[in-house]
C-alpha cells in the first residue's frame, strides 16, 4: 500500500502480519526539533503507522481502519541513528481495536504508545444511522406495553413499571468505592440518603479541601439521569485527575451520582417514575433533586460555574420517550438523536463565548453533533455550532439550580460507532476543565 507521508519522512514498514508489525526510520537533520532532538511527532508517526500496519491484515474484505486516539509516553531523547517500532494488537472488539507500540533506539526503549483504532466498512455508519431511525419509528408505532394509550398512568401502572426494573450494576462498587479512594485528598460528605423499599443509597459529594470563602465556587453534577454513565464517571475522573490543579483558585463541589437507584437500573427515572431533571424546583417530588438543592443552597449565589454532565442515547428515542408519552397519556411524536457532543445553554442567561470555548476543547476528544436538515438538535434550533438553548430554571433542570454566571449541560452521544466509553468520559472531563479555564479568564 502506498503511503505518501511515510515516504516523505523516510518511514519504512519493515514487516507486517496479522496483529504485529515493525517499522523504522533513520533520524536525519530534517526530523530534529530546534534542540537537535528527534521531534516527538516522528516517534508518534512510527506508532501510528505501525498500528495501522498491524491491524490491516486482520480486516475483513471491504473494511477500513482509522485512528481514534493514541496516547504516547516519551522516556528518552533520540539524537541520531535508526529508530524502530514494534506494534502488537492487544484487544480486538467489534468496532474498536486496541494496540500497543514500543519504540527503540538501538536496544533502548525510548517511547511507548497505546492507541484505539476504529474498524468499519465504508457506508455502514450511514446504514446504522438509518437502522436506528427505523428502530425508533418502530418503537413509536407500537403501543408502550404498560397502560392504555391516551390515559395517564395510575398507581397500578406505575407499580407494573417498577416491577420491570432490575438492578444491573453496583453503585457501591462503581461510585462509592471510587469516592472512598479520593477521601485522603478531598473532603467527602454525605448530603442525603434515599430509602426506596429495602434499599438505601447514601448521596455523596466531594469538596475541595481547605475551602475558602473568598474563592468562587465551581459546581459539577453528574448522574442526574442514572443511565447516563459518562456523566458519573466523567465527574469522578475529573476529580481524580484534575481537581487539584485548581487549588487556591476555586472551591470545587462535585456531586457525581445524583440518582444512584437509577444508576443501578440504567434508567432515567427514579422508582416513582419521576424524572429528577424536571424536578429541580420548590416542593420537588423527587428526593434526588430536593437533596441536591439543599446541598447547593449555601453556595447558590457564590457559584461561578455550574456544569451538569449528561448523555443523549439511542434509548431516549426507543424507550424513554415512549415511556414518558405512555405515563402522561399523550401522543408520541418521533424524533431524532444527534450523532455527537452538544451543549445546552441557558436561554435566560446565554453565554455563547463560554459555550464555544467548551465545544472547541471537546472537539479534540470527540466529534460535535451536526444539526439536522431543519437546523435543529433534538428538536431545538441550533443557536451556534453544537449548542441549543433551554430556559433551565423554568423547566426545572439541574443546571438552573444556582445563580452561576456560567451554566451549561453537556450531552455526550455514547452510541456512536465513532466513540469508545473512554472517549465519552474524557469528553466530560475536557468540558469541565474548559469551563473552569474560561470562567477564570472572564470572571
N, C-alpha and C positions, 0 to 999 in steps of 0.2 A: 504494500500500500504506500502510495506517495505521501510524503509528509513535508510540505514546503518549509514549515517553521523549523523542524528538526534539521533540515538541510541548511537553513540559514545560519544556525548557530553551531553546526558541526556535530549534532547529537546523533548517535548511532544506536539502532536496536540490534543488539548482537545475537540474541536468541529469544525465541518465544514458543511456548507450548501451553496447553490448557492450564490456566491458573498460575503460570510462572513466566517471568521474563527477565532479561538482563539488558541493560542499556549502558552506554558510556559516552564520555565527552572529554576532549582534550581542552584543558584550560589555557586559553590564549589571552593575549593582552586585551582584545576587544570584549572579553567576558568579565573583566575586572571592574570593581567599583572604584571610586576616587581614592580609596585607601589601599589599592593594589591587592585586594582580596576578591576571590570569585564572588560575583554578585549572587545574592540569595535566590534570585529568580532563576538562575541557571540550575541550581540544585532542585528547586521546585519543578522546573521543566522536566528534569530527569525523572522525578517521581510521577508526575502527571502522565508523561509519555509511557513510562514503564507500566503504570496501572492500566492504561488503555491497551497496551500490547499484551498484558497478561489476561485481560478479560476477553478480548476479541475472539480467541479460539473457543470460548465457552458459549458464544452467542449462537442462537438458532438462526436458520436461514431467514433473511429479511430483518433481523434485529440489528439495532444500533446501540451504542452506549454514549453517555455524556457525563462529564464531571458534575457532581452535586456540590461537594465540598472536600477540601483537603486541609488537614492540619499538619504542619511540619515543625519539628524541633531541630534547631541547629546546635551542634555540640562543639564544633571546632572550625576555625577558618581554613580555607584552601587557597594556596597562593599560586600553585602551578601543577603541572603533571596531569595524569589521567584520573578521572573520577568515574566510578562505576556505580550502578544501581541495580539491586536485586529486588524484585517485586513478587509478592505472593498473594493470592486470593485468600482471605480469612473466612469470610462467610458469604454465601450466595443466597439471596432471597428472591422472591418472585419478581420484584421490580427494582430492588436495590442490592448492590454488591459492595461489600467492604473489603478493602485491600490495604496492604502494608508494604512500604518500600524502605529499604536500608541503603544508605548511600555511603560509599567508602572512597577514601583517598589512600591508595595502596591497600593496606590491611586495617587502616584506622577508620572507625565508624565516625563520620562527620555530621550526619543528619539522619533523621528518621521521620517518616511521614505515614499518616493514616488517612484514608480517603473513602468516600462513598460515591459510587457511580450508579446512575440510572441505566437500566436496560429496558429498551422499548422497541416497539415496531412502529415506524412512521405511519401516522394516520390513526393509530389505535387510541390515542388520547381523545381524539375527536369522537371516536366510536364510544368510548367510555362515557364521555360527557353526554352524548345522546342517550345512552342507556340509562344514565342517572335521571335524565329528564323523563324518559318513558316510565321508569320505576316510580317517579314522583307522581306522574299522571295516573298510573295505575292505583297508587295509594289514595289519590284524591277521588278516583271514580268508584272505589269500593267503600262501603259504609264502614266506619270505625266499629270494631267488634263489641264496644260497650255502649249501652244507651240506645235511645231512639232518636233518629235524625230529626233535628228541629226542636228537640226538647232538652233543656239543660239537665245536667246530672243532679240527682238527689243523693241521699246518704247511701242507698243501695248500690248505685253505680260507682260512687267513689270507693266503697268497700270492695267492689269487684275489681276495680282498677288496682287498688292497693294489693289485693291478693295475687296479682300477676307480677308484682315486683319482687326480684330476688337479689340477694347480696352477691356481687360478682368480684369485689376486690376489698381490700382492707384499709380503712382509714388509719388504724393504729400502725400498720406496717409501713404504708406508703407516706404518711404525713407526720403522725405523732413521733415516730422514731427518728425521722429526719430533724424535726424541731428539737428533740432532746439532744441530738448531736450538736446543734447550734447553741445550746444553752451556755456553754462556757464562754462564748464570745458575745452574746447578746442577752438582753433581758427578755424573758419569756413570761407571759401571763395568760391565765385563763380568764376570759371575759364573759363566759356564759356556759350553759350546759343545755343540750337538747335531750329531752326524755320522750322517746317515742315507744310506747309499749314497754317491752322488756329491755329495750336498747337505749343506751345513754352515750352521748357524744360530748366530750369537753370541747369548747370553742377556744382556740388558741390564737394568740397574737405575738408578734416578735417586735421588740423595740430596740432602738439604739441604746447602747449602754452610755451612762453619763449624759442623760437627756438634759438639754439646756433650753431654758425658757426664752432665751434671746435668739434662738435659731428658728428658721421656718421649718414647717413640717411637710414631709412627703408621705402620702398615704398610698399604699399599694394593696389592692384587694384581688383575690383570685377565688375560683371555685364557687362563685355565686350560683352559677349553674353547675351542679356537681359533675355532670358528664363531660365538661369542657376541660380535659385533662391538662393541657399545656398551661392553662391559667394557674392551676395549682402548682405544678412542678416548675413552671417558669418563675413564679414568685419565690419559691424555696431556693431555686438555683441562683436567682439574683442575690438573695441574702447571703448565701454561702460564698459566692464568687466576687461580688462587687460592693456589698453594703458598706464594708469597712473603708472603701475609697472616699466615702462622704463624711467620715468622722470629722466633727468640728465645723461642718458646712451646713448640714441639715439634720433634723431629727427624723428618723425613719420609723414608721409604724406600718407593719405588714400583717394583714390577715389573709393567710394563704389558702384557706379552705373554709369558706363561709357556710357551705352546705354539705356537711360530711355524710348525712344519710343519703343524699342524692349522689354524692361521690361514689359511695359503695355500690349503689344500684345503677350507676352510669345513666342518670336521669336528670331532667331539667327541673322537675318539681320536687317539693317536699312531700311527706307521706299524706298530707291533706289535699294533695293535688293542687297546690298553690305554687305559683312561680315567684320565688323570692325577688326576682329582678323587676317585678312590677309592684313591689310591696314596700318600698322604702318611703314611707310616709307615716304621718301620725296615726296611732292606733293600728299599726300594721298587723295583718292577720298571720304573718309569717314570723315565727320567733327567730329564725335565722337573720332576717332583716332587722327586727327590733333590737336584737342583741348587738349587732354591728353598729347601729345608730347610737346605742348607749355608750359603746366603747369610744366612738368618734366624737361624741358631743363636746368634750372638753377642748378638743383641738379644731373644732369645726370652723372657727373664724381665724385660725392661725395657719391653716394649710396653704402651702404654696402650690402643690401639685397633688392631684388625685388621679391615678391611672388604674383602671379596672380591667382585668385581663380575662378575655373571653375567647371563644371559638364559634365559628359557624360551620355546622357539619351537614352531611347529607341527610342524617336522621332528623334534622329540623323539618325537612320537607316530607320525609317518608313516615315519620312517627309523631313528632311533637306538634306540628301544626294540625294534622288530622285529629289528634287527641284534644287539642285546645278547642277546635271547632265543635267536636262532639260534646266536650264538657260544658260549653257555653250554649249549645243548641243553635249554633249559627252555621250558615253555609261555608264551605271551604273553597277558596279560590286558589288554583295552582300558582306557585311562584317559582323562583329560581334561586340557586345557591351560587354566590360569587366564587370564582376559582382564584383564590389568592387572599392576601392580607389586606385588610382595610381598617379604617378608624371611624368612630362615631364622635363627632364634635358636639358641643352644646349650642343649639340654635339660639338660646337666650343669652349666651356669652361666648360667641365664636372666637376662636384663636387660630386663624388659618396658618400663620407662620409657625406656630408651635406644632400643629398637626403635620405640616410639610416637613419639618425637621425630623419627626419620628418616621414618616414614610421614607424619607431619603436614607435614614440609617438602617431601617429594616430591610430595604431593598438589597442590601449586601448579603442578607441571610436567606430571604425567600422572596418569591415573586409577589407583586402587587396586583390585586384583583382589578381587571378591566371592567368598565361599565358595560351594561348590556346595550342592545340596539336602541333602547329608549333613553340612554344616558343615565341609567339608574343602577344602583347596587341594592339588592334585596328590597326592591320596591320603592326606594327613596332616591331623589335626584343626587347625582354626584356633584358636589359643590367645588371640589378640587380633586386632583388625582388621588384615588384611593380614600376619599373622605366623604362621608354623608353627615347629616345633622339631625339630631332629635332634641326636643325640649326635655332635657334629662330630669329635672325636678318634677315637671308636670306629669311625666309618665311614671314616676316612682322608681326611677332607675338608680342603681347603686352609685354611678359616677356623679350623681347630683346631691349627695348627702353632705357635702361640705361647701363652703364658700371659697374654695381654692381658686386662685387666679387662672390656673391651668388645669383643665379636666379633659379626659378622653377615655374612650373604651376601645380596647384592641379587639380585633376579630381575626383569628388565625384560621386557616382552612386546612385541617389535618387530613382530609380525604383526597387531596390532590395526589396524583401519581408522581408529582414532581417534588414532593417533600417527604421527609422522614420525621418520626417523633422528636428526634434530637433537634432538627431544624425548627420545629414548632416551638419547643422550649426556648431555643436560642433566640427566636424572633421576639418572644415575650421579654426576655432579658434585655435584648438590644433596645426594645421600645422603652422600657423603664429607664435605662441609662440615658438614652437620647432625651427623654422627657426631663430628667433632672438636669442634664447639661444645659439644655435650652433655658429652663426656668432660672437657673443660677446666673446665666448671662443676661437675662432680661427679667430681673426681679420686680 
